[in-house]
Each structure stands twice: as C-alpha cells, then as structure tokens.
Amino acid sequence: MPSSPSSASVTTSPPRVTRDRRADLIVALIALALAVWVTSGLWRDPNGRAITVNSSDQALFEWLLAFGGHTVSHGENPFFTYLINVPDGVNLAVNTSITVYAVVFAPLTYLIGPPATFLVILTLNLAATAVAWYWLLSRHLVGSRLAAAVGGLFIGFSPGMVSHANAHLNWTAGWLVPLLVWRLFVLRRSAHPLRDGAILGVLVAIAFSIAAEGLFFTALGLGLFVAVWALHPANRVEARSVLPSFLRGLAVTTVVAGVLLAYPLWLHFAGPQRFHGTGFDSVIHSEDIAAYAAYPRRSLAGEAGLGTSLAPNPTEENSFFGLPLLLLTVACFVLLWRSATPRRRATLWGLGVLAVVFAALSFGPVAKVNGHRTDLPMPFDLLGHLPVVNAALPARLALVVTPVIGLLLAFAVDRLRQHRPGRAAAVAWTAAFAIALVPLVPTPLLTIEREPIPRFITSGAWRDYVSPGGVLTPAPLALDVYPDGQRWQAYALANRQGEFAIPSGFFLGPGGPDGRGRIGPVPRPFGALLDQAARSGLPPIVTEGTREEVRADLEHWRIETVVLPDEVHGAKWPVDEEAVRRTLTLLFGEPERVEDVWLWRVGQR
C-alpha cells in the first residue's frame, strides 16, 4: 500500500526539533574531538609529559589544583598560603588562583592527580568554549545551526584560544563569556530582576575566581557595546524604557557579587603581599600591528611554514587571524550592513566600534610593526597607568576582537542561508570562508617528556627529613624557571602525604620596580648562587663571607633540608645538576644519598 504524502515527508525529512538536536550533538562532538586533538600530546602520558613552551605555568596550575583540594579537605584559607614563599607567604587573590576549579575538581585531583586533572580541565575548557558560543548563537542570535556552528567553533578554537591552551586554564575558560553576555541581556527586560540579577552576580563571582583579567575585559567590552547600542538613534527609545529594569537587575548583581567576593577583593586591594600593576613590560606584551594579519604557529598555516614570531612568546598569539580572514570579516560586515534594518545597524555599529577600540588598545603604549618599535603613541599609553588597567597585558585585549569576528561570520552565514545567493555567489562565499578558516585549523600543542618526581617524594621518605610543616627546598630554589619544588609539593598534597613548605616559588608578589609586582620573591644570595651554577655549569667561588650570607638565608627561610634530584626540570634552559651539586658541597659538605636524591641537612629539626 503506498504511503501517504504526509508520512513520506516525515520519513524523508525529520522534524526540525530532531534535526536541531542532531546538529547540537554533532557540534558538541566536533568541539570535543578538536579539544582532544589540540591536547593530544599530553593525553599520551598526562603525568609524564609537559607543554613544551610553557611547562612552568602548567606546573603552577597543577600546584593550584592540588593546593585548592588540600584547602577543602583541611578547612584552610584558599586565598592565602604560607606553604610557598616562606616566611612571607603568597596572596593568591592577586594571582590566578582558579579557586572554583580547584574546589569543584578536588575529588578528581585526589583520584587521578594534579597533572591529569589539569589536562581534563584544559580539554573541557576548549570544548565548552565552542559549545557555549554555539548555544548562545543558535538560541538567541541566529536561526541557522550551521551559522552558529561556524561562529562557535571559530571562537572556541581561534588562534588566541589555542595559543593560551599552552597551559593557561584561566584564559581558556572562554565559556564564561557567552554566559555573562546572555545573563546581562536577560536584565534588559527581566520580569524578575532580583532573581536574574542574583544569577548574574553568582556568575560574576565564579568568573572572577577563574579568570579575573578575562572578567575585566568582558565587562569593558560589554560596557562599550551597550553604550554604543543604546546611544544609536534606532535604540534610544527602547534603551530609555528598559533602563530602570536593567539598572535594578545590575544593582542586585553588584550586591550579590560584592558579598561573595568581599574577602577576595579585600585581599586583592588591601591584603598582605599585595601589589599594584605587574612586572611585565607593557611594550613587550603588546600586540604587533602586523600580527593581526599573520598566521599562528599551532595551525595548518603554521605547519606549512607561514607562522611568525611576532608574539612575545607562543602563549600570547592573541590575534593572528591571517589576512584572508580579516578581508572576509570586512566583506561580511559590508554584506550585513547593506541589508540591515536601522536596529540591526545599531548592533553592527556596536560590534564594529568594539573591535576597533580593543584592537587599538591591544597595540600597547607605542605601536610595533613587524617586530620594530615605533615612536607612534597608542591609546593604551593614556589608560595604562589607571588602577586595575595597569595590571592587564595590552596584547590580551586583542582576545576581545575574536568573538566580534565570530559573531560577524555567524551573522553572514545566517543571512546567506536566508537569502540564498546565485550559484556563482554561493561558490565565491564558500571559497572565501574556506580560504580564510582552513589555514587556521589548529594543530596539537607541542609537548615534551618531563623529569619524573623523585622517589624521595613519591615514597614519602621526605617525612623523615623535614619536621611536620617544616621547610624543604629543592635545588635550585623553586621559581618559574625551576618549577620542581611546586610539582613535588603538589604531589605530596594531592596524595595526602602531609605538608612541607618551600622558600621562593612561582607566584606574583610585591618587590618589583616602582612598587609593582614581580615573579617570585626578591632574590637572595643562596638562590642566586644556585641559579648561577645551574645556568652556567660553573660553581661559584665560595668564601667565608659567602657562607655567612647563605647561613643568613637559611635562617630567614627556616630551611631544614636541601634536596637535589638527579634530573632537574628547567622550564627555559637545561640545568647542570653536577654544577649545582658541587656548589652545595662547597657550602655544606658532602651530601647524603637518600633514594634517588642528594640531600643536605642544614637546619635543626
């Protein structure tokens, strides 16, 4: 019996809801597959491999995860610690402490260890960023799932996002941005400003604890966009009508976020070990104008030899869109503008102003072109001295341009699908998208095998040489370039072996020029001697005066035991372990051999 036309149509064309759910699932799977692809080098051996270009930040975030879990299980302060930088401690509220991640993932950290937990979060961050932007686009901004997928996947795996995947758990948490955008615009016509304001306030508190600098940029970007949108003639009447509801909700947001963040904000601005600004040079950490048209290293174009070195380091390729994508973005803007209603043009105005302003700010105090510094002053020179702004790296302001491009791409695809162009035009647009986006497809992060944590630590033997809560130091002292001490400490905390403190460490603290911050503590003679030997391979000349300075340092830090493993991890250069051992022998005499380390007992237990 032949089927009816209606049943045939159902059979050949599934309902829209089914198609949309299928599209959602496909996009989520693509995002997860790309995230695993980008991080695949670490998945080979999460505990034995490190990100080549940024193993120091990876070690720091692993330590933060272990420390955060430790504070949960021991009821300690997650925002300040004396476990590193003895005796002064570290104010984690002014560092990138990822407190929410550390608390939420504490059970996983105890189960599989900090390195594997770090990898899980990094992978989920990338996938979730793409999916969150896809969700915002598909549910609120465009009608086409394809358009939403193009925009969401581009933003989630943009050059800046892949670049920061080199160990930055804060900046890769880009999924927070579309949620903040969504909840802010809910306040525009909210029938429940108390509830909706409270939800946004909680989200702001979460964002602050994971990526405070990213939250600051998001707030600046949204503020600028809303101002331009509201002042446009097409929206002034609506803006005035929704302003009371919007302000009521925003007031609730401020109160809720203020209550939740009261203590961290006090520590940030008035607590011990605080600082103002950073020790990073804003000229070095600004975006080269030519970088916007360049290709990133971790991309198909980069693999083909088209990548450049215009960023201060491989973790800060914040724009690097390539010239074809810039041209495509302009073409999309023109396409949308020509057919836009006045209200739609107001949105395009807002996006255009947002991209231009943040691109200009990303150039830093003075312009750089192809690596050459000019004397041309840039807008950031006027703003870079303001409080809070002085703690931001101007190059990262380019990250705000990425969502603007992603939105324009999605809007353009949506319009092309609604008003189907002729065959020739369709082929031309398809080719343009392919030429612009295919070269930016990410390639896996570079990874290396890292030195194992010594058996002296993993077996718990260290407890026989350090009093409970006492101070042990690796040699060289723990710093961003020598992250071993914090890796060892993270292992001990995550495996519930107990606590030992370390002098120095990788953190931001006071002591930089002009009252600014610096990485690690102000150097002292003992650390400088070991650093010199580790870098140069030559033990220093040791005099009685040298020994007196070293004894003063040991008393200052309350060090009980100095430990030198057979293999020291140098995050920026190889370490000469033999030169370090000879230096320590000159200072303290012959060492003990315990498990797989050399050990000197230098303090009273």
FENVEN-V493632 format. One record per residue. N is the residue number from 1. BURIAL is b if it has 24 or more other C-alpha atoms within 12 Angstrom, else e. Layout:
N BURIAL
N BURIAL
This chain:
1 e
2 e
3 e
4 e
5 e
6 e
7 e
8 e
9 e
10 e
11 e
12 e
13 e
14 e
15 e
16 e
17 e
18 e
19 e
20 e
21 e
22 e
23 b
24 b
25 e
26 e
27 b
28 b
29 e
30 b
31 b
32 b
33 b
34 b
35 b
36 b
37 b
38 b
39 b
40 b
41 b
42 b
43 b
44 e
45 e
46 b
47 b
48 e
49 b
50 b
51 b
52 b
53 b
54 b
55 b
56 b
57 b
58 b
59 b
60 b
61 b
62 b
63 b
64 b
65 b
66 b
67 b
68 b
69 b
70 b
71 b
72 b
73 e
74 e
75 e
76 e
77 b
78 b
79 b
80 b
81 b
82 b
83 b
84 b
85 b
86 b
87 b
88 b
89 b
90 b
91 b
92 b
93 b
94 b
95 b
96 b
97 b
98 b
99 b
100 b
101 b
102 b
103 b
104 e
105 b
106 b
107 e
108 b
109 b
110 b
111 e
112 e
113 b
114 b
115 b
116 b
117 b
118 b
119 b
120 b
121 b
122 b
123 b
124 b
125 b
126 b
127 b
128 b
129 b
130 b
131 b
132 b
133 b
134 b
135 b
136 b
137 b
138 b
139 e
140 e
141 b
142 b
143 b
144 b
145 b
146 b
147 b
148 b
149 b
150 b
151 b
152 b
153 b
154 b
155 b
156 b
157 b
158 b
159 b
160 b
161 b
162 b
163 b
164 b
165 b
166 b
167 b
168 b
169 b
170 b
171 b
172 b
173 b
174 b
175 b
176 b
177 b
178 b
179 b
180 b
181 b
182 b
183 b
184 b
185 b
186 b
187 b
188 b
189 b
190 e
191 e
192 e
193 b
194 b
195 e
196 b
197 b
198 b
199 b
200 b
201 b
202 b
203 b
204 b
205 b
206 b
207 b
208 b
209 b
210 b
211 b
212 b
213 b
214 b
215 b
216 b
217 b
218 b
219 e
220 e
221 b
222 b
223 e
224 b
225 b
226 b
227 b
228 b
229 b
230 b
231 e
232 b
233 e
234 e
235 b
236 e
237 e
238 e
239 b
240 e
241 e
242 e
243 b
244 e
245 b
246 b
247 b
248 b
249 b
250 b
251 b
252 b
253 b
254 b
255 e
256 b
257 b
258 b
259 e
260 e
261 b
262 e
263 b
264 b
265 b
266 e
267 b
268 b
269 b
270 e
271 b
272 e
273 b
274 b
275 b
276 b
277 b
278 b
279 b
280 b
281 b
282 b
283 b
284 b
285 b
286 b
287 b
288 b
289 b
290 b
291 b
292 b
293 b
294 b
295 b
296 b
297 b
298 b
299 b
300 b
301 b
302 b
303 e
304 e
305 e
306 e
307 b
308 b
309 b
310 b
311 b
312 b
313 b
314 b
315 b
316 b
317 b
318 b
319 b
320 b
321 b
322 b
323 b
324 b
325 b
326 b
327 e
328 b
329 b
330 e
331 b
332 b
333 b
334 e
335 b
336 b
337 b
338 e
339 e
340 e
341 e
342 e
343 e
344 e
345 b
346 b
347 b
348 b
349 b
350 b
351 b
352 b
353 b
354 b
355 b
356 b
357 b
358 b
359 b
360 b
361 b
362 b
363 b
364 b
365 b
366 b
367 b
368 b
369 e
370 e
371 e
372 e
373 e
374 e
375 e
376 e
377 e
378 b
379 e
380 b
381 b
382 e
383 e
384 b
385 e
386 e
387 e
388 e
389 b
390 b
391 b
392 b
393 b
394 b
395 b
396 b
397 b
398 b
399 b
400 b
401 b
402 b
403 b
404 b
405 b
406 b
407 b
408 b
409 b
410 b
411 b
412 b
413 b
414 b
415 b
416 b
417 e
418 e
419 e
420 e
421 e
422 e
423 e
424 e
425 e
426 e
427 e
428 e
429 b
430 e
431 e
432 b
433 b
434 e
435 e
436 b
437 b
438 b
439 b
440 b
441 b
442 b
443 b
444 b
445 b
446 b
447 b
448 e
449 e
450 b
451 b
452 b
453 b
454 b
455 e
456 b
457 b
458 b
459 e
460 b
461 e
462 b
463 b
464 e
465 b
466 b
467 e
468 e
469 b
470 b
471 b
472 b
473 b
474 b
475 b
476 b
477 b
478 b
479 b
480 b
481 b
482 b
483 b
484 b
485 b
486 b
487 b
488 b
489 b
490 b
491 b
492 b
493 b
494 b
495 b
496 b
497 b
498 b
499 b
500 b
501 b
502 b
503 b
504 b
505 b
506 b
507 b
508 b
509 b
510 b
511 e
512 b
513 e
514 e
515 e
516 b
517 b
518 b
519 b
520 b
521 b
522 b
523 e
524 e
525 b
526 b
527 b
528 b
529 b
530 b
531 b
532 b
533 b
534 b
535 b
536 e
537 e
538 e
539 b
540 b
541 e
542 b
543 e
544 e
545 e
546 e
547 b
548 e
549 e
550 b
551 e
552 e
553 b
554 b
555 e
556 e
557 b
558 b
559 b
560 b
561 b
562 b
563 b
564 b
565 b
566 b
567 b
568 b
569 b
570 b
571 b
572 e
573 e
574 e
575 b
576 b
577 b
578 b
579 b
580 b
581 b
582 b
583 b
584 b
585 b
586 b
587 b
588 b
589 e
590 e
591 b
592 e
593 e
594 b
595 e
596 e
597 b
598 b
599 b
600 b
601 b
602 b
603 b
604 e
605 e
